[in-house]
């Protein structure tokens, strides 16, 4: 579909008792059919937790990268995958780096700068 994706930002009171901006969006290959993603314009890449994807979902494991979050510990992504994101009026695909089970996060993933620059 043409045009810019239109997102509705979640109300923080209803979403994880947080003041951070998040979105809930339909995503193919997610366990529930949608993902709750943290909007992080300071993050260089977009990531998704492997536990939020359907069992048996495959991703390209040769493209793992080292990354750091808020903590100083270094994490390595397991690989990358292209996911289809859908709103009621638009659809796009985007590459997400897949994080393993060792990542503790209350969200299914993060939409980083790479997404916002492309969309």
C-alpha positions in Angstrom: 0.0 0.0 0.0 1.2 3.5 -0.6 1.6 6.4 1.9 3.0 6.6 5.4 2.0 4.2 8.1 -0.3 5.7 10.6 0.2 4.6 14.2 -1.8 5.2 17.3 0.4 5.5 20.4 -0.8 3.4 23.3 -2.1 5.1 26.4 0.6 4.6 29.0 -1.8 4.1 31.8 -3.3 1.1 30.1 0.0 -0.3 28.9 2.5 -1.8 31.4 2.0 1.1 33.9 4.7 3.0 32.0 5.1 6.6 30.7 7.1 5.3 27.7 5.5 5.5 24.2 4.5 2.2 22.7 2.4 0.9 19.9 0.5 -2.4 19.4 0.6 -3.4 15.8 -0.4 -6.5 13.7 2.6 -8.5 12.8 2.8 -11.7 10.7 4.5 -14.5 12.5 3.9 -13.2 16.0 2.4 -15.6 18.5 -0.6 -13.5 19.1 -0.9 -11.8 15.7 0.3 -8.5 17.2 3.3 -7.1 19.0 3.6 -4.4 21.7 6.7 -2.4 20.7 8.5 0.3 22.5 9.2 3.4 20.5 12.8 4.2 21.0 14.2 6.9 18.6 17.6 6.6 20.4 18.0 2.9 19.5 19.9 2.5 16.2 18.2 -0.8 15.3 14.8 -2.5 15.7 14.7 -5.7 17.7 12.1 -8.4 18.5 12.2 -11.0 21.2 12.3 -14.6 19.8 9.8 -15.6 22.5 7.2 -13.3 20.9 7.4 -15.0 17.5 5.6 -18.2 16.5 7.3 -21.5 17.6 9.4 -22.8 14.7 9.6 -19.4 13.1 13.0 -19.2 11.3 15.3 -16.2 10.9 18.6 -15.6 9.3 21.0 -16.6 12.0 24.2 -15.5 10.1 23.4 -11.8 10.7 23.7 -11.6 14.5 25.2 -8.4 15.8 26.5 -7.2 19.2 24.4 -4.6 20.9 24.1 -2.7 24.2 21.0 -1.5 25.9 20.6 0.8 28.8 22.9 -1.5 30.8 26.6 -1.8 30.1 26.3 -5.5 29.3 26.9 -6.6 25.7 24.2 -8.7 24.0 24.4 -10.6 20.7 21.3 -10.9 18.5 20.5 -14.3 17.3 19.9 -13.2 13.7 17.5 -11.0 11.7 14.2 -11.4 10.0 11.8 -9.3 7.8 8.4 -8.9 9.4 5.2 -7.5 7.9 3.6 -4.7 10.0 0.0 -3.8 9.3 -2.4 -1.0 10.4 -6.0 -0.9 9.2 -4.9 1.3 6.2 -1.2 0.5 5.6 1.3 -2.3 5.4 5.0 -2.4 5.3 7.9 -4.7 6.0 10.9 -4.1 8.2 14.0 -6.0 9.3 14.1 -6.8 13.0 17.1 -8.2 14.8 16.0 -11.2 16.9 17.0 -11.3 20.6 17.3 -14.5 22.5 15.7 -15.7 25.7 18.3 -14.0 27.9 16.8 -10.6 27.2 14.6 -9.3 30.0 12.1 -6.8 28.6 8.4 -6.1 29.2 7.8 -5.4 25.5 7.9 -7.7 22.5 10.5 -5.5 20.9 11.7 -2.0 20.0 11.1 0.2 17.0 14.4 2.0 16.5 15.9 4.8 14.3 16.2 2.4 11.3 12.4 2.0 11.2 11.6 5.7 11.6 14.1 6.8 9.0 12.7 4.4 6.4 9.0 5.1 7.2 
